[in-house]
Amino acid sequence: MKKLIVLALMLSLFNCKKDVKQESVIKTVDEVVVETPKKVYLENITKVFDAHGTLEAWNSFNSLSFTMNKPKGDELTITDLKDRRSFIETANFKLGYNGKEAWLKENEGFEYKGNKDMYYNLMFYFYAMPYVLADDGITYTNVDALEFEGKIYPGIKISYGSGVGASSDDEYILYYDDETNKMAWLGYTFTYGSNEKNNNWSFIRYSDWQTVEGLILPKTLSWYKAEGFKIGEKRNDLKFADVKLSKEKMETSQFEKPLK
């Protein structure tokens, strides 16, 4: 009888030790932290990001707003930097993207002639250079430099994986000043609405900057005429004012179509 009691006690102690060990293993697993690998960029485009204030600083903000001074009136744009929802307001219409679809609200008697599905983030994309060129699904390739007024600007071609964005066949080339590493030109083609690549390149000059919350953002964008990759005369300027970056998350209602 004594032997049975001793055996029972030994089994009980063994089971207790086993339970303690298992509990310890579970706690250890719970404390494991999995880190997401940091995205690696080409050295030259990393230098461009850094020259404008670093990607880390840009990613710390949740929203961007600016006003474009256009001949027909000012145009306000507000964008959520994380999911790219947008809101655009002019004296004649409101336009936006709520995360699911683009919408348009015209004032009575006014007819919007543009393409809302293309326009809702078009000017944001041009303005938020070079940071938007850090988006997922992008491939970077070093290409021939661009020459303008005797100065050479190294180029980085940006292309997109199949199915990335509204039109993955769109192409961009960022040209930068190799003395300052700041962005200097953007070459781009649009294929939106077409199944074929567009070989006609357009060019925007980035040379007039402003500092907002420690980040260097455009003050003026200048479109130029071009034949192929030969830059011609200036076509027009577009100025940006009241630029604001915020770390606060915007209300969902900001990006919904107004009821009235």
C-alpha positions as protocol buffer text, in pm:
chain_id: "A"
residue {
  index: 1
  type: MET
  ca { x: 0 y: 0 z: 0 }
}
residue {
  index: 2
  type: LYS
  ca { x: 284 y: 237 z: 92 }
}
residue {
  index: 3
  type: LYS
  ca { x: 446 y: 158 z: -244 }
}
residue {
  index: 4
  type: LEU
  ca { x: 126 y: 251 z: -428 }
}
residue {
  index: 5
  type: ILE
  ca { x: 104 y: 582 z: -239 }
}
residue {
  index: 6
  type: VAL
  ca { x: 469 y: 666 z: -319 }
}
residue {
  index: 7
  type: LEU
  ca { x: 416 y: 578 z: -686 }
}
residue {
  index: 8
  type: ALA
  ca { x: 106 y: 796 z: -701 }
}
residue {
  index: 9
  type: LEU
  ca { x: 297 y: 1088 z: -550 }
}
residue {
  index: 10
  type: MET
  ca { x: 583 y: 1044 z: -800 }
}
residue {
  index: 11
  type: LEU
  ca { x: 338 y: 1041 z: -1092 }
}
residue {
  index: 12
  type: SER
  ca { x: 167 y: 1349 z: -953 }
}
residue {
  index: 13
  type: LEU
  ca { x: 498 y: 1536 z: -922 }
}
residue {
  index: 14
  type: PHE
  ca { x: 599 y: 1429 z: -1272 }
}
residue {
  index: 15
  type: ASN
  ca { x: 273 y: 1557 z: -1417 }
}
residue {
  index: 16
  type: CYS
  ca { x: 310 y: 1886 z: -1228 }
}
residue {
  index: 17
  type: LYS
  ca { x: 662 y: 1936 z: -1361 }
}
residue {
  index: 18
  type: LYS
  ca { x: 541 y: 1853 z: -1712 }
}
residue {
  index: 19
  type: ASP
  ca { x: 259 y: 2109 z: -1682 }
}
residue {
  index: 20
  type: VAL
  ca { x: 498 y: 2376 z: -1555 }
}
residue {
  index: 21
  type: LYS
  ca { x: 736 y: 2311 z: -1841 }
}
residue {
  index: 22
  type: GLN
  ca { x: 457 y: 2333 z: -2100 }
}
residue {
  index: 23
  type: GLU
  ca { x: 329 y: 2655 z: -1945 }
}
residue {
  index: 24
  type: SER
  ca { x: 680 y: 2799 z: -1963 }
}
residue {
  index: 25
  type: VAL
  ca { x: 708 y: 2710 z: -2333 }
}
residue {
  index: 26
  type: ILE
  ca { x: 374 y: 2876 z: -2408 }
}
residue {
  index: 27
  type: LYS
  ca { x: 480 y: 3198 z: -2237 }
}
residue {
  index: 28
  type: THR
  ca { x: 805 y: 3203 z: -2431 }
}
residue {
  index: 29
  type: VAL
  ca { x: 622 y: 3166 z: -2764 }
}
residue {
  index: 30
  type: ASP
  ca { x: 385 y: 3451 z: -2671 }
}
residue {
  index: 31
  type: GLU
  ca { x: 681 y: 3682 z: -2614 }
}
residue {
  index: 32
  type: VAL
  ca { x: 834 y: 3626 z: -2961 }
}
residue {
  index: 33
  type: VAL
  ca { x: 823 y: 3944 z: -3174 }
}
residue {
  index: 34
  type: VAL
  ca { x: 824 y: 3902 z: -3552 }
}
residue {
  index: 35
  type: GLU
  ca { x: 975 y: 4199 z: -3736 }
}
residue {
  index: 36
  type: THR
  ca { x: 870 y: 4284 z: -4091 }
}
residue {
  index: 37
  type: PRO
  ca { x: 1173 y: 4307 z: -4322 }
}
residue {
  index: 38
  type: LYS
  ca { x: 1256 y: 4666 z: -4414 }
}
residue {
  index: 39
  type: LYS
  ca { x: 1214 y: 4747 z: -4782 }
}
residue {
  index: 40
  type: VAL
  ca { x: 1543 y: 4809 z: -4959 }
}
residue {
  index: 41
  type: TYR
  ca { x: 1572 y: 5072 z: -5235 }
}
residue {
  index: 42
  type: LEU
  ca { x: 1838 y: 5156 z: -5492 }
}
residue {
  index: 43
  type: GLU
  ca { x: 2113 y: 5372 z: -5347 }
}
residue {
  index: 44
  type: ASN
  ca { x: 2047 y: 5663 z: -5583 }
}
residue {
  index: 45
  type: ILE
  ca { x: 1672 y: 5687 z: -5514 }
}
residue {
  index: 46
  type: THR
  ca { x: 1739 y: 5651 z: -5142 }
}
residue {
  index: 47
  type: LYS
  ca { x: 1963 y: 5958 z: -5169 }
}
residue {
  index: 48
  type: VAL
  ca { x: 1676 y: 6146 z: -5335 }
}
residue {
  index: 49
  type: PHE
  ca { x: 1435 y: 6046 z: -5056 }
}
residue {
  index: 50
  type: ASP
  ca { x: 1688 y: 6157 z: -4796 }
}
residue {
  index: 51
  type: ALA
  ca { x: 1750 y: 6489 z: -4969 }
}
residue {
  index: 52
  type: HIS
  ca { x: 1378 y: 6568 z: -4937 }
}
residue {
  index: 53
  type: GLY
  ca { x: 1351 y: 6478 z: -4569 }
}
residue {
  index: 54
  type: THR
  ca { x: 1363 y: 6093 z: -4555 }
}
residue {
  index: 55
  type: LEU
  ca { x: 1092 y: 5833 z: -4607 }
}
residue {
  index: 56
  type: GLU
  ca { x: 1073 y: 5772 z: -4232 }
}
residue {
  index: 57
  type: ALA
  ca { x: 963 y: 6132 z: -4177 }
}
residue {
  index: 58
  type: TRP
  ca { x: 714 y: 6118 z: -4465 }
}
residue {
  index: 59
  type: ASN
  ca { x: 562 y: 5794 z: -4334 }
}
residue {
  index: 60
  type: SER
  ca { x: 502 y: 5952 z: -3994 }
}
residue {
  index: 61
  type: PHE
  ca { x: 224 y: 6169 z: -4142 }
}
residue {
  index: 62
  type: ASN
  ca { x: -133 y: 6060 z: -4213 }
}
residue {
  index: 63
  type: SER
  ca { x: -270 y: 6334 z: -4436 }
}
residue {
  index: 64
  type: LEU
  ca { x: -163 y: 6603 z: -4682 }
}
residue {
  index: 65
  type: SER
  ca { x: -360 y: 6901 z: -4806 }
}
residue {
  index: 66
  type: PHE
  ca { x: -275 y: 7177 z: -5054 }
}
residue {
  index: 67
  type: THR
  ca { x: -442 y: 7441 z: -5267 }
}
residue {
  index: 68
  type: MET
  ca { x: -360 y: 7486 z: -5634 }
}
residue {
  index: 69
  type: ASN
  ca { x: -390 y: 7838 z: -5771 }
}
residue {
  index: 70
  type: LYS
  ca { x: -556 y: 7781 z: -6110 }
}
residue {
  index: 71
  type: PRO
  ca { x: -672 y: 8042 z: -6366 }
}
residue {
  index: 72
  type: LYS
  ca { x: -1038 y: 7940 z: -6314 }
}
residue {
  index: 73
  type: GLY
  ca { x: -1013 y: 7942 z: -5935 }
}
residue {
  index: 74
  type: ASP
  ca { x: -844 y: 7770 z: -5645 }
}
residue {
  index: 75
  type: GLU
  ca { x: -863 y: 7394 z: -5603 }
}
residue {
  index: 76
  type: LEU
  ca { x: -826 y: 7227 z: -5262 }
}
residue {
  index: 77
  type: THR
  ca { x: -699 y: 6869 z: -5238 }
}
residue {
  index: 78
  type: ILE
  ca { x: -695 y: 6657 z: -4922 }
}
residue {
  index: 79
  type: THR
  ca { x: -542 y: 6308 z: -4927 }
}
residue {
  index: 80
  type: ASP
  ca { x: -511 y: 6027 z: -4674 }
}
residue {
  index: 81
  type: LEU
  ca { x: -148 y: 5922 z: -4712 }
}
residue {
  index: 82
  type: LYS
  ca { x: -204 y: 5566 z: -4593 }
}
residue {
  index: 83
  type: ASP
  ca { x: -492 y: 5451 z: -4812 }
}
residue {
  index: 84
  type: ARG
  ca { x: -499 y: 5736 z: -5070 }
}
residue {
  index: 85
  type: ARG
  ca { x: -862 y: 5834 z: -5013 }
}
residue {
  index: 86
  type: SER
  ca { x: -907 y: 6186 z: -5148 }
}
residue {
  index: 87
  type: PHE
  ca { x: -1126 y: 6493 z: -5150 }
}
residue {
  index: 88
  type: ILE
  ca { x: -1108 y: 6775 z: -5407 }
}
residue {
  index: 89
  type: GLU
  ca { x: -1310 y: 7095 z: -5386 }
}
residue {
  index: 90
  type: THR
  ca { x: -1348 y: 7387 z: -5627 }
}
residue {
  index: 91
  type: ALA
  ca { x: -1609 y: 7662 z: -5665 }
}
residue {
  index: 92
  type: ASN
  ca { x: -1794 y: 7447 z: -5922 }
}
residue {
  index: 93
  type: PHE
  ca { x: -1761 y: 7085 z: -5809 }
}
residue {
  index: 94
  type: LYS
  ca { x: -1643 y: 6839 z: -5547 }
}
residue {
  index: 95
  type: LEU
  ca { x: -1470 y: 6514 z: -5637 }
}
residue {
  index: 96
  type: GLY
  ca { x: -1316 y: 6235 z: -5435 }
}
residue {
  index: 97
  type: TYR
  ca { x: -1238 y: 5873 z: -5362 }
}
residue {
  index: 98
  type: ASN
  ca { x: -1380 y: 5703 z: -5051 }
}
residue {
  index: 99
  type: GLY
  ca { x: -1166 y: 5390 z: -5064 }
}
residue {
  index: 100
  type: LYS
  ca { x: -1413 y: 5200 z: -5282 }
}
residue {
  index: 101
  type: GLU
  ca { x: -1509 y: 5427 z: -5568 }
}
residue {
  index: 102
  type: ALA
  ca { x: -1450 y: 5771 z: -5715 }
}
residue {
  index: 103
  type: TRP
  ca { x: -1742 y: 6013 z: -5690 }
}
residue {
  index: 104
  type: LEU
  ca { x: -1838 y: 6350 z: -5835 }
}
residue {
  index: 105
  type: LYS
  ca { x: -2069 y: 6624 z: -5706 }
}
residue {
  index: 106
  type: GLU
  ca { x: -2130 y: 6908 z: -5954 }
}
residue {
  index: 107
  type: ASN
  ca { x: -2287 y: 7241 z: -5870 }
}
residue {
  index: 108
  type: GLU
  ca { x: -2612 y: 7314 z: -6046 }
}
residue {
  index: 109
  type: GLY
  ca { x: -2550 y: 7439 z: -6399 }
}
residue {
  index: 110
  type: PHE
  ca { x: -2191 y: 7311 z: -6413 }
}
residue {
  index: 111
  type: GLU
  ca { x: -2073 y: 7009 z: -6613 }
}
residue {
  index: 112
  type: TYR
  ca { x: -1739 y: 6848 z: -6523 }
}
residue {
  index: 113
  type: LYS
  ca { x: -1551 y: 6757 z: -6843 }
}
residue {
  index: 114
  type: GLY
  ca { x: -1272 y: 6548 z: -6690 }
}
residue {
  index: 115
  type: ASN
  ca { x: -1233 y: 6183 z: -6588 }
}
residue {
  index: 116
  type: LYS
  ca { x: -1305 y: 6152 z: -6216 }
}
residue {
  index: 117
  type: ASP
  ca { x: -1153 y: 5802 z: -6195 }
}
residue {
  index: 118
  type: MET
  ca { x: -822 y: 5936 z: -6322 }
}
residue {
  index: 119
  type: TYR
  ca { x: -824 y: 6281 z: -6164 }
}
residue {
  index: 120
  type: TYR
  ca { x: -902 y: 6208 z: -5798 }
}
residue {
  index: 121
  type: ASN
  ca { x: -535 y: 6146 z: -5713 }
}
residue {
  index: 122
  type: LEU
  ca { x: -355 y: 6276 z: -6022 }
}
residue {
  index: 123
  type: MET
  ca { x: -232 y: 6607 z: -5884 }
}
residue {
  index: 124
  type: PHE
  ca { x: -156 y: 6455 z: -5545 }
}
residue {
  index: 125
  type: TYR
  ca { x: 67 y: 6204 z: -5720 }
}
residue {
  index: 126
  type: PHE
  ca { x: 260 y: 6474 z: -5906 }
}
residue {
  index: 127
  type: TYR
  ca { x: 286 y: 6686 z: -5592 }
}
residue {
  index: 128
  type: ALA
  ca { x: 395 y: 6412 z: -5350 }
}
residue {
  index: 129
  type: MET
  ca { x: 704 y: 6327 z: -5553 }
}
residue {
  index: 130
  type: PRO
  ca { x: 947 y: 6173 z: -5479 }
}
residue {
  index: 131
  type: TYR
  ca { x: 782 y: 5998 z: -5181 }
}
residue {
  index: 132
  type: VAL
  ca { x: 505 y: 5826 z: -5382 }
}
residue {
  index: 133
  type: LEU
  ca { x: 778 y: 5651 z: -5578 }
}
residue {
  index: 134
  type: ALA
  ca { x: 840 y: 5437 z: -5269 }
}
residue {
  index: 135
  type: ASP
  ca { x: 503 y: 5260 z: -5311 }
}
residue {
  index: 136
  type: ASP
  ca { x: 484 y: 4881 z: -5321 }
}
residue {
  index: 137
  type: GLY
  ca { x: 494 y: 4705 z: -5657 }
}
residue {
  index: 138
  type: ILE
  ca { x: 750 y: 4944 z: -5813 }
}
residue {
  index: 139
  type: THR
  ca { x: 1057 y: 4837 z: -6007 }
}
residue {
  index: 140
  type: TYR
  ca { x: 1353 y: 5078 z: -6036 }
}
residue {
  index: 141
  type: THR
  ca { x: 1594 y: 5085 z: -6330 }
}
residue {
  index: 142
  type: ASN
  ca { x: 1881 y: 5325 z: -6397 }
}
residue {
  index: 143
  type: VAL
  ca { x: 1837 y: 5487 z: -6739 }
}
residue {
  index: 144
  type: ASP
  ca { x: 2012 y: 5740 z: -6961 }
}
residue {
  index: 145
  type: ALA
  ca { x: 2051 y: 6089 z: -6818 }
}
residue {
  index: 146
  type: LEU
  ca { x: 1849 y: 6389 z: -6930 }
}
residue {
  index: 147
  type: GLU
  ca { x: 2026 y: 6703 z: -7057 }
}
residue {
  index: 148
  type: PHE
  ca { x: 1879 y: 7050 z: -7018 }
}
residue {
  index: 149
  type: GLU
  ca { x: 2060 y: 7381 z: -7069 }
}
residue {
  index: 150
  type: GLY
  ca { x: 2398 y: 7211 z: -7050 }
}
residue {
  index: 151
  type: LYS
  ca { x: 2333 y: 7024 z: -6724 }
}
residue {
  index: 152
  type: ILE
  ca { x: 2309 y: 6646 z: -6696 }
}
residue {
  index: 153
  type: TYR
  ca { x: 2045 y: 6484 z: -6473 }
}
residue {
  index: 154
  type: PRO
  ca { x: 2080 y: 6110 z: -6392 }
}
residue {
  index: 155
  type: GLY
  ca { x: 1758 y: 5913 z: -6439 }
}
residue {
  index: 156
  type: ILE
  ca { x: 1572 y: 5636 z: -6255 }
}
residue {
  index: 157
  type: LYS
  ca { x: 1286 y: 5466 z: -6439 }
}
residue {
  index: 158
  type: ILE
  ca { x: 984 y: 5361 z: -6236 }
}
residue {
  index: 159
  type: SER
  ca { x: 760 y: 5083 z: -6366 }
}
residue {
  index: 160
  type: TYR
  ca { x: 482 y: 4884 z: -6203 }
}
residue {
  index: 161
  type: GLY
  ca { x: 401 y: 4517 z: -6167 }
}
residue {
  index: 162
  type: SER
  ca { x: 99 y: 4384 z: -6356 }
}
residue {
  index: 163
  type: GLY
  ca { x: -224 y: 4489 z: -6188 }
}
residue {
  index: 164
  type: VAL
  ca { x: -62 y: 4755 z: -5968 }
}
residue {
  index: 165
  type: GLY
  ca { x: -262 y: 5080 z: -5969 }
}
residue {
  index: 166
  type: ALA
  ca { x: -527 y: 5193 z: -6215 }
}
residue {
  index: 167
  type: SER
  ca { x: -288 y: 5149 z: -6507 }
}
residue {
  index: 168
  type: SER
  ca { x: 23 y: 4941 z: -6451 }
}
residue {
  index: 169
  type: ASP
  ca { x: 154 y: 5028 z: -6799 }
}
residue {
  index: 170
  type: ASP
  ca { x: 211 y: 5394 z: -6700 }
}
residue {
  index: 171
  type: GLU
  ca { x: 581 y: 5478 z: -6681 }
}
residue {
  index: 172
  type: TYR
  ca { x: 776 y: 5744 z: -6495 }
}
residue {
  index: 173
  type: ILE
  ca { x: 1136 y: 5859 z: -6494 }
}
residue {
  index: 174
  type: LEU
  ca { x: 1270 y: 6059 z: -6203 }
}
residue {
  index: 175
  type: TYR
  ca { x: 1568 y: 6279 z: -6292 }
}
residue {
  index: 176
  type: TYR
  ca { x: 1770 y: 6428 z: -6007 }
}
residue {
  index: 177
  type: ASP
  ca { x: 2044 y: 6682 z: -5950 }
}
residue {
  index: 178
  type: ASP
  ca { x: 2356 y: 6482 z: -5866 }
}
residue {
  index: 179
  type: GLU
  ca { x: 2497 y: 6775 z: -5666 }
}
residue {
  index: 180
  type: THR
  ca { x: 2202 y: 6817 z: -5427 }
}
residue {
  index: 181
  type: ASN
  ca { x: 2029 y: 6480 z: -5487 }
}
residue {
  index: 182
  type: LYS
  ca { x: 1699 y: 6668 z: -5510 }
}
residue {
  index: 183
  type: MET
  ca { x: 1445 y: 6573 z: -5771 }
}
residue {
  index: 184
  type: ALA
  ca { x: 1474 y: 6792 z: -6080 }
}
residue {
  index: 185
  type: TRP
  ca { x: 1244 y: 6647 z: -6349 }
}
residue {
  index: 186
  type: LEU
  ca { x: 968 y: 6394 z: -6395 }
}
residue {
  index: 187
  type: GLY
  ca { x: 912 y: 6228 z: -6729 }
}
residue {
  index: 188
  type: TYR
  ca { x: 588 y: 6032 z: -6762 }
}
residue {
  index: 189
  type: THR
  ca { x: 355 y: 5852 z: -7000 }
}
residue {
  index: 190
  type: PHE
  ca { x: -16 y: 5785 z: -6945 }
}
residue {
  index: 191
  type: THR
  ca { x: -204 y: 5486 z: -7084 }
}
residue {
  index: 192
  type: TYR
  ca { x: -522 y: 5524 z: -6880 }
}
residue {
  index: 193
  type: GLY
  ca { x: -821 y: 5406 z: -7085 }
}
residue {
  index: 194
  type: SER
  ca { x: -603 y: 5235 z: -7345 }
}
residue {
  index: 195
  type: ASN
  ca { x: -467 y: 4881 z: -7377 }
}
residue {
  index: 196
  type: GLU
  ca { x: -150 y: 5001 z: -7547 }
}
residue {
  index: 197
  type: LYS
  ca { x: 164 y: 5163 z: -7409 }
}
residue {
  index: 198
  type: ASN
  ca { x: 205 y: 5533 z: -7476 }
}
residue {
  index: 199
  type: ASN
  ca { x: 548 y: 5634 z: -7610 }
}
residue {
  index: 200
  type: ASN
  ca { x: 482 y: 6009 z: -7587 }
}
residue {
  index: 201
  type: TRP
  ca { x: 670 y: 6145 z: -7287 }
}
residue {
  index: 202
  type: SER
  ca { x: 566 y: 6457 z: -7096 }
}
residue {
  index: 203
  type: PHE
  ca { x: 795 y: 6648 z: -6860 }
}
residue {
  index: 204
  type: ILE
  ca { x: 751 y: 6841 z: -6537 }
}
residue {
  index: 205
  type: ARG
  ca { x: 1032 y: 7046 z: -6385 }
}
residue {
  index: 206
  type: TYR
  ca { x: 1078 y: 7045 z: -6008 }
}
residue {
  index: 207
  type: SER
  ca { x: 1294 y: 7342 z: -5915 }
}
residue {
  index: 208
  type: ASP
  ca { x: 1094 y: 7560 z: -5676 }
}
residue {
  index: 209
  type: TRP
  ca { x: 1063 y: 7407 z: -5328 }
}
residue {
  index: 210
  type: GLN
  ca { x: 914 y: 7483 z: -4987 }
}
residue {
  index: 211
  type: THR
  ca { x: 976 y: 7320 z: -4648 }
}
residue {
  index: 212
  type: VAL
  ca { x: 672 y: 7184 z: -4466 }
}
residue {
  index: 213
  type: GLU
  ca { x: 713 y: 7003 z: -4131 }
}
residue {
  index: 214
  type: GLY
  ca { x: 1076 y: 6935 z: -4218 }
}
residue {
  index: 215
  type: LEU
  ca { x: 997 y: 6787 z: -4560 }
}
residue {
  index: 216
  type: ILE
  ca { x: 1093 y: 6952 z: -4888 }
}
residue {
  index: 217
  type: LEU
  ca { x: 786 y: 6971 z: -5113 }
}
residue {
  index: 218
  type: PRO
  ca { x: 714 y: 7155 z: -5440 }
}
residue {
  index: 219
  type: LYS
  ca { x: 606 y: 7516 z: -5439 }
}
residue {
  index: 220
  type: THR
  ca { x: 575 y: 7536 z: -5817 }
}
residue {
  index: 221
  type: LEU
  ca { x: 553 y: 7268 z: -6087 }
}
residue {
  index: 222
  type: SER
  ca { x: 643 y: 7364 z: -6444 }
}
residue {
  index: 223
  type: TRP
  ca { x: 529 y: 7167 z: -6749 }
}
residue {
  index: 224
  type: TYR
  ca { x: 754 y: 7178 z: -7056 }
}
residue {
  index: 225
  type: LYS
  ca { x: 706 y: 7094 z: -7420 }
}
residue {
  index: 226
  type: ALA
  ca { x: 924 y: 6809 z: -7547 }
}
residue {
  index: 227
  type: GLU
  ca { x: 1009 y: 6607 z: -7855 }
}
residue {
  index: 228
  type: GLY
  ca { x: 1103 y: 6263 z: -7732 }
}
residue {
  index: 229
  type: PHE
  ca { x: 1355 y: 6330 z: -7456 }
}
residue {
  index: 230
  type: LYS
  ca { x: 1457 y: 6671 z: -7587 }
}
residue {
  index: 231
  type: ILE
  ca { x: 1309 y: 6940 z: -7361 }
}
residue {
  index: 232
  type: GLY
  ca { x: 1167 y: 7248 z: -7530 }
}
residue {
  index: 233
  type: GLU
  ca { x: 1010 y: 7567 z: -7396 }
}
residue {
  index: 234
  type: LYS
  ca { x: 804 y: 7603 z: -7081 }
}
residue {
  index: 235
  type: ARG
  ca { x: 432 y: 7544 z: -7125 }
}
residue {
  index: 236
  type: ASN
  ca { x: 284 y: 7654 z: -6792 }
}
residue {
  index: 237
  type: ASP
  ca { x: 339 y: 7685 z: -6416 }
}
residue {
  index: 238
  type: LEU
  ca { x: 118 y: 7558 z: -6135 }
}
residue {
  index: 239
  type: LYS
  ca { x: 163 y: 7703 z: -5786 }
}
residue {
  index: 240
  type: PHE
  ca { x: 77 y: 7533 z: -5456 }
}
residue {
  index: 241
  type: ALA
  ca { x: -21 y: 7715 z: -5138 }
}
residue {
  index: 242
  type: ASP
  ca { x: -152 y: 7636 z: -4787 }
}
residue {
  index: 243
  type: VAL
  ca { x: 37 y: 7307 z: -4781 }
}
residue {
  index: 244
  type: LYS
  ca { x: -27 y: 7112 z: -4462 }
}
residue {
  index: 245
  type: LEU
  ca { x: 94 y: 6777 z: -4332 }
}
residue {
  index: 246
  type: SER
  ca { x: -80 y: 6621 z: -4033 }
}
residue {
  index: 247
  type: LYS
  ca { x: -20 y: 6318 z: -3813 }
}
residue {
  index: 248
  type: GLU
  ca { x: -388 y: 6314 z: -3718 }
}
residue {
  index: 249
  type: LYS
  ca { x: -611 y: 6061 z: -3893 }
}
residue {
  index: 250
  type: MET
  ca { x: -883 y: 6221 z: -4105 }
}
residue {
  index: 251
  type: GLU
  ca { x: -1249 y: 6144 z: -4039 }
}
residue {
  index: 252
  type: THR
  ca { x: -1400 y: 5891 z: -4281 }
}
residue {
  index: 253
  type: SER
  ca { x: -1678 y: 6138 z: -4364 }
}
residue {
  index: 254
  type: GLN
  ca { x: -1420 y: 6376 z: -4516 }
}
residue {
  index: 255
  type: PHE
  ca { x: -1390 y: 6148 z: -4819 }
}
residue {
  index: 256
  type: GLU
  ca { x: -1754 y: 6057 z: -4872 }
}
residue {
  index: 257
  type: LYS
  ca { x: -1973 y: 6217 z: -5137 }
}
residue {
  index: 258
  type: PRO
  ca { x: -2168 y: 6510 z: -4987 }
}
residue {
  index: 259
  type: LEU
  ca { x: -2543 y: 6460 z: -4963 }
}
residue {
  index: 260
  type: LYS
  ca { x: -2607 y: 6822 z: -5057 }
}
